[in-house]
Amino acid sequence: MRRKLVVGNWKMNGSLVFNAALLAGIKDRVDSRQCDAAVCVPAPYLAQCQTQLSDSGIFWGAQDLSAYDAGAHTGDVSAAMLVDFSCKYVIVGHSERRALHSESNELIAMKVVRALASGLTPIICVGETLEQYDAGLTKVVVGKQIDDVLAMISVEDIEKIVIAYEPVWAIGTGRNATPQIAQDVHSSLRAKLALKNPIAAVGARILYGGSMKPDNAKELLSMADVDGGLIGGAALKAADFLAIVHAAG
Ligand code: 13P
């Protein structure tokens, strides 16, 4: 039985004051026996999470990392730095980074390798655009996105990754994939993992992201291969994030 995982992706939102209230609002209200919960925050706020969440059942992490170890990479943040702040998770290959920073499948695979080497759990995002969805290319696109990562990691490492299926047309649009669409794509992703490591594929968590809200979370999370959520907008309101966590648990 896979434990559900609900992750808030704060994106480029927050301030010390705003975060303090949000973290205080969720901190003691997550029952870590029911499901796992985490927040992935802008790098400058990792110290704040470390201070405010270290005695809670909520994990924290980052939204990106460098593909390189250290050195002349101005503006980048290394895996070791994230480990310094006790991060557990790091989002890799979010569609906003693929689109706005031209991140390729190859670069994303390098980042996944770097995260795993440092003991971080990468949350690897895949997802198709509306044009690709309309053209019936969803499984081809997400299949290639995941295959390019799997080609760069060991078979054993498959049990250390989390995947997030985030259809680009559902992100921030209020239009979520139906539970059946999510289930269909998730099971195809699990089948990809199973080709490499059938045992790890059974245990791997595949999250859904894209306008997951309190009113649709339960239905999405009830699907057999939907093992949690990667939450954008709704993660910025304590009550909404908690409602989704409770729907998972
Ligand atoms: P929304 O929940 O705001 O649609 O964002 C989803 C997302 O991109 C999470 O990574």
py3Dmol code that shows the C-alpha trace and the ligand (Angstrom):
import py3Dmol

protein = """\
ATOM      1  CA  MET A   1       0.000   0.000   0.000  1.00  0.00           C
ATOM      2  CA  ARG A   2       1.526   3.309  -1.049  1.00  0.00           C
ATOM      3  CA  ARG A   3       1.445   6.146   1.443  1.00  0.00           C
ATOM      4  CA  LYS A   4      -0.077   9.227  -0.060  1.00  0.00           C
ATOM      5  CA  LEU A   5       2.071  12.340  -0.374  1.00  0.00           C
ATOM      6  CA  VAL A   6       0.744  15.900  -0.653  1.00  0.00           C
ATOM      7  CA  VAL A   7       3.276  18.570  -1.595  1.00  0.00           C
ATOM      8  CA  GLY A   8       2.688  22.300  -1.725  1.00  0.00           C
ATOM      9  CA  ASN A   9       4.614  24.038  -4.486  1.00  0.00           C
ATOM     10  CA  TRP A  10       4.638  27.649  -3.389  1.00  0.00           C
ATOM     11  CA  LYS A  11       6.273  28.760  -6.657  1.00  0.00           C
ATOM     12  CA  MET A  12       7.589  32.355  -6.402  1.00  0.00           C
ATOM     13  CA  ASN A  13       5.235  33.398  -3.639  1.00  0.00           C
ATOM     14  CA  GLY A  14       5.618  34.271   0.007  1.00  0.00           C
ATOM     15  CA  SER A  15       7.407  36.588   2.402  1.00  0.00           C
ATOM     16  CA  LEU A  16       8.764  36.042   5.886  1.00  0.00           C
ATOM     17  CA  VAL A  17       5.554  37.358   7.403  1.00  0.00           C
ATOM     18  CA  PHE A  18       3.201  35.521   5.048  1.00  0.00           C
ATOM     19  CA  ASN A  19       5.091  32.223   5.424  1.00  0.00           C
ATOM     20  CA  ALA A  20       5.185  32.429   9.206  1.00  0.00           C
ATOM     21  CA  ALA A  21       1.395  32.555   9.293  1.00  0.00           C
ATOM     22  CA  LEU A  22       0.960  29.843   6.652  1.00  0.00           C
ATOM     23  CA  LEU A  23       3.428  27.454   8.298  1.00  0.00           C
ATOM     24  CA  ALA A  24       1.888  28.055  11.726  1.00  0.00           C
ATOM     25  CA  GLY A  25      -1.521  27.363  10.185  1.00  0.00           C
ATOM     26  CA  ILE A  26      -0.587  23.932   8.831  1.00  0.00           C
ATOM     27  CA  LYS A  27       2.105  22.819  11.233  1.00  0.00           C
ATOM     28  CA  ASP A  28       0.253  20.973  13.972  1.00  0.00           C
ATOM     29  CA  ARG A  29      -2.700  19.998  11.873  1.00  0.00           C
ATOM     30  CA  VAL A  30      -1.148  17.280   9.713  1.00  0.00           C
ATOM     31  CA  ASP A  31      -1.370  13.755  11.058  1.00  0.00           C
ATOM     32  CA  SER A  32       1.812  12.195   9.742  1.00  0.00           C
ATOM     33  CA  ARG A  33       0.416   8.731  10.476  1.00  0.00           C
ATOM     34  CA  GLN A  34      -2.199   9.280   7.758  1.00  0.00           C
ATOM     35  CA  CYS A  35      -0.094  10.585   4.887  1.00  0.00           C
ATOM     36  CA  ASP A  36       3.096  12.475   4.088  1.00  0.00           C
ATOM     37  CA  ALA A  37       2.976  16.225   3.571  1.00  0.00           C
ATOM     38  CA  ALA A  38       5.635  18.676   2.428  1.00  0.00           C
ATOM     39  CA  VAL A  39       6.095  22.227   1.215  1.00  0.00           C
ATOM     40  CA  CYS A  40       8.540  23.162  -1.540  1.00  0.00           C
ATOM     41  CA  VAL A  41       9.413  26.803  -1.047  1.00  0.00           C
ATOM     42  CA  PRO A  42      11.624  29.468  -2.639  1.00  0.00           C
ATOM     43  CA  ALA A  43      15.262  28.854  -1.606  1.00  0.00           C
ATOM     44  CA  PRO A  44      15.556  31.961   0.602  1.00  0.00           C
ATOM     45  CA  TYR A  45      12.826  30.585   2.847  1.00  0.00           C
ATOM     46  CA  LEU A  46      14.332  27.158   3.470  1.00  0.00           C
ATOM     47  CA  ALA A  47      15.900  28.354   6.723  1.00  0.00           C
ATOM     48  CA  GLN A  48      12.502  29.547   7.865  1.00  0.00           C
ATOM     49  CA  CYS A  49      11.000  26.122   7.143  1.00  0.00           C
ATOM     50  CA  GLN A  50      13.872  24.428   8.933  1.00  0.00           C
ATOM     51  CA  THR A  51      13.195  26.562  12.003  1.00  0.00           C
ATOM     52  CA  GLN A  52       9.419  26.399  11.942  1.00  0.00           C
ATOM     53  CA  LEU A  53       8.827  22.827  10.785  1.00  0.00           C
ATOM     54  CA  SER A  54      11.648  20.832  12.321  1.00  0.00           C
ATOM     55  CA  ASP A  55       9.503  19.579  15.188  1.00  0.00           C
ATOM     56  CA  SER A  56       6.491  18.942  12.961  1.00  0.00           C
ATOM     57  CA  GLY A  57       5.411  16.035  10.798  1.00  0.00           C
ATOM     58  CA  ILE A  58       5.721  18.152   7.657  1.00  0.00           C
ATOM     59  CA  PHE A  59       8.719  17.857   5.344  1.00  0.00           C
ATOM     60  CA  TRP A  60      10.112  20.677   3.232  1.00  0.00           C
ATOM     61  CA  GLY A  61      12.117  21.060   0.096  1.00  0.00           C
ATOM     62  CA  ALA A  62      13.092  23.226  -2.848  1.00  0.00           C
ATOM     63  CA  GLN A  63      11.677  23.877  -6.301  1.00  0.00           C
ATOM     64  CA  ASP A  64      14.839  23.361  -8.328  1.00  0.00           C
ATOM     65  CA  LEU A  65      18.542  22.575  -7.977  1.00  0.00           C
ATOM     66  CA  SER A  66      21.677  22.924 -10.047  1.00  0.00           C
ATOM     67  CA  ALA A  67      22.844  20.100 -12.264  1.00  0.00           C
ATOM     68  CA  TYR A  68      26.349  20.822 -10.999  1.00  0.00           C
ATOM     69  CA  ASP A  69      28.150  20.259  -7.725  1.00  0.00           C
ATOM     70  CA  ALA A  70      29.631  23.691  -6.987  1.00  0.00           C
ATOM     71  CA  GLY A  71      31.546  26.533  -8.564  1.00  0.00           C
ATOM     72  CA  ALA A  72      30.937  29.144 -11.228  1.00  0.00           C
ATOM     73  CA  HIS A  73      27.146  28.894 -11.583  1.00  0.00           C
ATOM     74  CA  THR A  74      25.946  32.325 -10.520  1.00  0.00           C
ATOM     75  CA  GLY A  75      22.440  32.304  -9.139  1.00  0.00           C
ATOM     76  CA  ASP A  76      22.157  28.531  -8.864  1.00  0.00           C
ATOM     77  CA  VAL A  77      21.634  26.456  -5.735  1.00  0.00           C
ATOM     78  CA  SER A  78      23.386  23.125  -5.260  1.00  0.00           C
ATOM     79  CA  ALA A  79      22.058  19.866  -3.865  1.00  0.00           C
ATOM     80  CA  ALA A  80      24.507  20.126  -0.957  1.00  0.00           C
ATOM     81  CA  MET A  81      23.055  23.521  -0.023  1.00  0.00           C
ATOM     82  CA  LEU A  82      19.560  22.044   0.068  1.00  0.00           C
ATOM     83  CA  VAL A  83      20.856  19.247   2.287  1.00  0.00           C
ATOM     84  CA  ASP A  84      22.339  21.892   4.604  1.00  0.00           C
ATOM     85  CA  PHE A  85      18.795  23.080   5.225  1.00  0.00           C
ATOM     86  CA  SER A  86      17.524  19.524   5.810  1.00  0.00           C
ATOM     87  CA  CYS A  87      15.434  19.415   2.669  1.00  0.00           C
ATOM     88  CA  LYS A  88      13.866  16.065   1.906  1.00  0.00           C
ATOM     89  CA  TYR A  89      12.395  16.828  -1.498  1.00  0.00           C
ATOM     90  CA  VAL A  90      13.305  18.866  -4.541  1.00  0.00           C
ATOM     91  CA  ILE A  91      11.007  19.496  -7.487  1.00  0.00           C
ATOM     92  CA  VAL A  92      12.784  18.887 -10.790  1.00  0.00           C
ATOM     93  CA  GLY A  93      11.597  19.686 -14.292  1.00  0.00           C
ATOM     94  CA  HIS A  94       8.471  21.647 -13.426  1.00  0.00           C
ATOM     95  CA  SER A  95       6.757  22.725 -16.635  1.00  0.00           C
ATOM     96  CA  GLU A  96       7.359  26.374 -15.725  1.00  0.00           C
ATOM     97  CA  ARG A  97      11.100  25.677 -15.723  1.00  0.00           C
ATOM     98  CA  ARG A  98      10.853  23.673 -18.919  1.00  0.00           C
ATOM     99  CA  ALA A  99       8.965  26.541 -20.605  1.00  0.00           C
ATOM    100  CA  LEU A 100      10.445  29.671 -19.033  1.00  0.00           C
ATOM    101  CA  HIS A 101      14.037  28.463 -18.586  1.00  0.00           C
ATOM    102  CA  SER A 102      14.222  26.126 -21.592  1.00  0.00           C
ATOM    103  CA  GLU A 103      15.101  23.145 -19.428  1.00  0.00           C
ATOM    104  CA  SER A 104      15.580  20.046 -21.584  1.00  0.00           C
ATOM    105  CA  ASN A 105      14.877  16.440 -20.646  1.00  0.00           C
ATOM    106  CA  GLU A 106      18.650  15.945 -20.587  1.00  0.00           C
ATOM    107  CA  LEU A 107      19.289  18.781 -18.125  1.00  0.00           C
ATOM    108  CA  ILE A 108      16.416  17.574 -15.963  1.00  0.00           C
ATOM    109  CA  ALA A 109      17.901  14.072 -15.922  1.00  0.00           C
ATOM    110  CA  MET A 110      21.245  15.542 -14.803  1.00  0.00           C
ATOM    111  CA  LYS A 111      19.489  17.356 -11.974  1.00  0.00           C
ATOM    112  CA  VAL A 112      17.738  14.158 -10.907  1.00  0.00           C
ATOM    113  CA  VAL A 113      21.088  12.376 -10.805  1.00  0.00           C
ATOM    114  CA  ARG A 114      22.535  15.196  -8.683  1.00  0.00           C
ATOM    115  CA  ALA A 115      19.593  15.125  -6.270  1.00  0.00           C
ATOM    116  CA  LEU A 116      19.801  11.367  -5.806  1.00  0.00           C
ATOM    117  CA  ALA A 117      23.562  11.501  -5.242  1.00  0.00           C
ATOM    118  CA  SER A 118      22.937  13.892  -2.333  1.00  0.00           C
ATOM    119  CA  GLY A 119      20.167  11.850  -0.779  1.00  0.00           C
ATOM    120  CA  LEU A 120      17.362  14.197  -1.833  1.00  0.00           C
ATOM    121  CA  THR A 121      14.110  12.793  -3.179  1.00  0.00           C
ATOM    122  CA  PRO A 122      13.465  14.334  -6.591  1.00  0.00           C
ATOM    123  CA  ILE A 123       9.845  15.031  -7.505  1.00  0.00           C
ATOM    124  CA  ILE A 124      10.129  14.696 -11.266  1.00  0.00           C
ATOM    125  CA  CYS A 125       7.465  16.627 -13.148  1.00  0.00           C
ATOM    126  CA  VAL A 126       6.111  15.524 -16.491  1.00  0.00           C
ATOM    127  CA  GLY A 127       3.195  16.838 -18.486  1.00  0.00           C
ATOM    128  CA  GLU A 128       1.916  17.718 -21.920  1.00  0.00           C
ATOM    129  CA  THR A 129       0.753  21.048 -23.346  1.00  0.00           C
ATOM    130  CA  LEU A 130      -2.804  21.649 -24.496  1.00  0.00           C
ATOM    131  CA  GLU A 131      -1.776  21.246 -28.144  1.00  0.00           C
ATOM    132  CA  GLN A 132      -0.147  17.911 -27.365  1.00  0.00           C
ATOM    133  CA  TYR A 133      -3.181  16.828 -25.358  1.00  0.00           C
ATOM    134  CA  ASP A 134      -5.536  17.785 -28.178  1.00  0.00           C
ATOM    135  CA  ALA A 135      -3.348  15.881 -30.635  1.00  0.00           C
ATOM    136  CA  GLY A 136      -3.595  12.739 -28.490  1.00  0.00           C
ATOM    137  CA  LEU A 137       0.115  12.830 -27.698  1.00  0.00           C
ATOM    138  CA  THR A 138      -0.056  12.813 -23.884  1.00  0.00           C
ATOM    139  CA  LYS A 139       1.452   9.377 -23.310  1.00  0.00           C
ATOM    140  CA  VAL A 140       4.102   9.875 -25.984  1.00  0.00           C
ATOM    141  CA  VAL A 141       5.223  13.165 -24.424  1.00  0.00           C
ATOM    142  CA  VAL A 142       5.223  12.113 -20.778  1.00  0.00           C
ATOM    143  CA  GLY A 143       6.664   8.721 -21.723  1.00  0.00           C
ATOM    144  CA  LYS A 144       9.657  10.388 -23.385  1.00  0.00           C
ATOM    145  CA  GLN A 145      10.069  12.821 -20.462  1.00  0.00           C
ATOM    146  CA  ILE A 146      10.280   9.936 -18.005  1.00  0.00           C
ATOM    147  CA  ASP A 147      12.304   7.616 -20.240  1.00  0.00           C
ATOM    148  CA  ASP A 148      15.004  10.263 -20.619  1.00  0.00           C
ATOM    149  CA  VAL A 149      15.359  10.380 -16.834  1.00  0.00           C
ATOM    150  CA  LEU A 150      15.227   6.607 -16.380  1.00  0.00           C
ATOM    151  CA  ALA A 151      18.023   6.256 -18.921  1.00  0.00           C
ATOM    152  CA  MET A 152      20.338   8.227 -16.627  1.00  0.00           C
ATOM    153  CA  ILE A 153      19.592   6.626 -13.245  1.00  0.00           C
ATOM    154  CA  SER A 154      20.213   3.142 -11.912  1.00  0.00           C
ATOM    155  CA  VAL A 155      17.479   0.557 -11.640  1.00  0.00           C
ATOM    156  CA  GLU A 156      17.857   0.687  -7.842  1.00  0.00           C
ATOM    157  CA  ASP A 157      17.293   4.447  -7.790  1.00  0.00           C
ATOM    158  CA  ILE A 158      13.781   4.036  -9.169  1.00  0.00           C
ATOM    159  CA  GLU A 159      12.537   3.402  -5.645  1.00  0.00           C
ATOM    160  CA  LYS A 160      13.948   6.772  -4.571  1.00  0.00           C
ATOM    161  CA  ILE A 161      12.055   8.986  -6.986  1.00  0.00           C
ATOM    162  CA  VAL A 162       8.606  10.575  -6.952  1.00  0.00           C
ATOM    163  CA  ILE A 163       6.883  11.470 -10.208  1.00  0.00           C
ATOM    164  CA  ALA A 164       4.331  14.235 -10.655  1.00  0.00           C
ATOM    165  CA  TYR A 165       2.018  14.237 -13.656  1.00  0.00           C
ATOM    166  CA  GLU A 166       1.077  17.848 -14.271  1.00  0.00           C
ATOM    167  CA  PRO A 167      -0.782  18.510 -17.508  1.00  0.00           C
ATOM    168  CA  VAL A 168       0.315  22.017 -18.503  1.00  0.00           C
ATOM    169  CA  TRP A 169      -3.244  22.888 -19.517  1.00  0.00           C
ATOM    170  CA  ALA A 170      -4.414  22.239 -15.960  1.00  0.00           C
ATOM    171  CA  ILE A 171      -1.831  24.322 -14.109  1.00  0.00           C
ATOM    172  CA  GLY A 172      -3.249  27.490 -12.620  1.00  0.00           C
ATOM    173  CA  THR A 173      -6.195  27.342 -15.013  1.00  0.00           C
ATOM    174  CA  GLY A 174      -8.844  25.970 -12.689  1.00  0.00           C
ATOM    175  CA  ARG A 175      -9.323  23.175 -15.226  1.00  0.00           C
ATOM    176  CA  ASN A 176      -8.149  19.873 -13.741  1.00  0.00           C
ATOM    177  CA  ALA A 177      -7.668  16.581 -15.534  1.00  0.00           C
ATOM    178  CA  THR A 178     -10.569  14.254 -14.860  1.00  0.00           C
ATOM    179  CA  PRO A 179      -9.789  11.452 -12.412  1.00  0.00           C
ATOM    180  CA  GLN A 180      -9.986   9.001 -15.338  1.00  0.00           C
ATOM    181  CA  ILE A 181      -7.445  10.939 -17.409  1.00  0.00           C
ATOM    182  CA  ALA A 182      -5.099  11.148 -14.440  1.00  0.00           C
ATOM    183  CA  GLN A 183      -5.506   7.456 -13.681  1.00  0.00           C
ATOM    184  CA  ASP A 184      -4.836   6.488 -17.279  1.00  0.00           C
ATOM    185  CA  VAL A 185      -1.647   8.559 -17.521  1.00  0.00           C
ATOM    186  CA  HIS A 186      -0.432   7.500 -14.080  1.00  0.00           C
ATOM    187  CA  SER A 187      -0.837   3.828 -14.881  1.00  0.00           C
ATOM    188  CA  SER A 188       1.104   4.309 -18.127  1.00  0.00           C
ATOM    189  CA  LEU A 189       3.899   5.990 -16.156  1.00  0.00           C
ATOM    190  CA  ARG A 190       3.941   3.145 -13.654  1.00  0.00           C
ATOM    191  CA  ALA A 191       4.172   0.687 -16.534  1.00  0.00           C
ATOM    192  CA  LYS A 192       7.263   2.550 -17.753  1.00  0.00           C
ATOM    193  CA  LEU A 193       8.872   2.173 -14.325  1.00  0.00           C
ATOM    194  CA  ALA A 194       7.895  -1.498 -14.200  1.00  0.00           C
ATOM    195  CA  LEU A 195       9.810  -2.224 -17.385  1.00  0.00           C
ATOM    196  CA  LYS A 196      12.980  -1.245 -15.497  1.00  0.00           C
ATOM    197  CA  ASN A 197      12.170  -2.332 -11.953  1.00  0.00           C
ATOM    198  CA  PRO A 198       8.818  -4.037 -11.342  1.00  0.00           C
ATOM    199  CA  ILE A 199       9.114  -4.037  -7.556  1.00  0.00           C
ATOM    200  CA  ALA A 200      10.061  -0.359  -7.308  1.00  0.00           C
ATOM    201  CA  ALA A 201       7.232   0.488  -9.720  1.00  0.00           C
ATOM    202  CA  VAL A 202       4.668  -0.899  -7.282  1.00  0.00           C
ATOM    203  CA  GLY A 203       6.013   1.288  -4.486  1.00  0.00           C
ATOM    204  CA  ALA A 204       6.674   4.454  -6.496  1.00  0.00           C
ATOM    205  CA  ARG A 205       4.486   7.439  -5.748  1.00  0.00           C
ATOM    206  CA  ILE A 206       2.986   9.236  -8.715  1.00  0.00           C
ATOM    207  CA  LEU A 207       1.381  12.563  -7.787  1.00  0.00           C
ATOM    208  CA  TYR A 208      -1.158  14.523  -9.763  1.00  0.00           C
ATOM    209  CA  GLY A 209      -0.769  18.294 -10.117  1.00  0.00           C
ATOM    210  CA  GLY A 210      -2.898  20.886 -11.884  1.00  0.00           C
ATOM    211  CA  SER A 211      -5.708  22.776 -10.174  1.00  0.00           C
ATOM    212  CA  MET A 212      -6.060  20.235  -7.386  1.00  0.00           C
ATOM    213  CA  LYS A 213      -8.360  21.889  -4.839  1.00  0.00           C
ATOM    214  CA  PRO A 214     -10.315  20.856  -1.759  1.00  0.00           C
ATOM    215  CA  ASP A 215     -13.402  20.200  -3.879  1.00  0.00           C
ATOM    216  CA  ASN A 216     -11.800  17.825  -6.384  1.00  0.00           C
ATOM    217  CA  ALA A 217      -8.993  16.285  -4.315  1.00  0.00           C
ATOM    218  CA  LYS A 218     -10.916  13.357  -2.883  1.00  0.00           C
ATOM    219  CA  GLU A 219     -12.070  12.125  -6.263  1.00  0.00           C
ATOM    220  CA  LEU A 220      -8.622  12.436  -7.838  1.00  0.00           C
ATOM    221  CA  LEU A 221      -6.908  10.847  -4.849  1.00  0.00           C
ATOM    222  CA  SER A 222      -9.296   7.909  -4.866  1.00  0.00           C
ATOM    223  CA  MET A 223      -7.894   6.658  -8.176  1.00  0.00           C
ATOM    224  CA  ALA A 224      -5.732   3.554  -7.857  1.00  0.00           C
ATOM    225  CA  ASP A 225      -2.561   5.087  -9.285  1.00  0.00           C
ATOM    226  CA  VAL A 226      -2.919   8.638  -7.947  1.00  0.00           C
ATOM    227  CA  ASP A 227      -0.677   8.610  -4.896  1.00  0.00           C
ATOM    228  CA  GLY A 228      -0.925  12.236  -3.878  1.00  0.00           C
ATOM    229  CA  GLY A 229      -0.886  15.762  -5.176  1.00  0.00           C
ATOM    230  CA  LEU A 230       1.462  18.558  -6.127  1.00  0.00           C
ATOM    231  CA  ILE A 231      -0.479  21.647  -5.204  1.00  0.00           C
ATOM    232  CA  GLY A 232       0.103  25.185  -6.460  1.00  0.00           C
ATOM    233  CA  GLY A 233      -2.444  27.892  -5.660  1.00  0.00           C
ATOM    234  CA  ALA A 234      -4.330  25.946  -3.007  1.00  0.00           C
ATOM    235  CA  ALA A 235      -1.088  25.388  -1.060  1.00  0.00           C
ATOM    236  CA  LEU A 236      -0.951  29.101  -0.268  1.00  0.00           C
ATOM    237  CA  LYS A 237      -4.043  28.923   1.934  1.00  0.00           C
ATOM    238  CA  ALA A 238      -3.634  26.892   5.097  1.00  0.00           C
ATOM    239  CA  ALA A 239      -7.253  25.729   5.135  1.00  0.00           C
ATOM    240  CA  ASP A 240      -7.165  24.579   1.510  1.00  0.00           C
ATOM    241  CA  PHE A 241      -3.831  22.796   1.834  1.00  0.00           C
ATOM    242  CA  LEU A 242      -5.016  21.041   4.980  1.00  0.00           C
ATOM    243  CA  ALA A 243      -8.272  20.028   3.315  1.00  0.00           C
ATOM    244  CA  ILE A 244      -6.307  18.345   0.536  1.00  0.00           C
ATOM    245  CA  VAL A 245      -3.971  16.649   3.023  1.00  0.00           C
ATOM    246  CA  HIS A 246      -6.996  15.364   4.921  1.00  0.00           C
ATOM    247  CA  ALA A 247      -8.598  14.151   1.693  1.00  0.00           C
ATOM    248  CA  ALA A 248      -5.429  12.124   1.105  1.00  0.00           C
ATOM    249  CA  GLY A 249      -5.298  10.684   4.602  1.00  0.00           C
TER     250      GLY A 249
END
"""
ligand_1 = """\
10
13P
P -1.993 24.846 -9.480
O -2.411 23.909 -8.367
O -2.002 26.291 -9.090
O -2.741 24.556 -10.745
O -0.444 24.531 -9.792
C -0.057 23.215 -9.979
C 1.415 23.150 -10.029
O 2.032 23.648 -10.958
C 2.101 22.484 -8.918
O 3.444 22.278 -9.201
"""
view = py3Dmol.view(width=600, height=400)
view.addModel(protein, "pdb")
view.setStyle({"model": 0}, {"cartoon": {"style": "trace"}})
view.addModel(ligand_1, "xyz")
view.setStyle({"model": 1}, {"stick": {}})
view.zoomTo()
view.show()
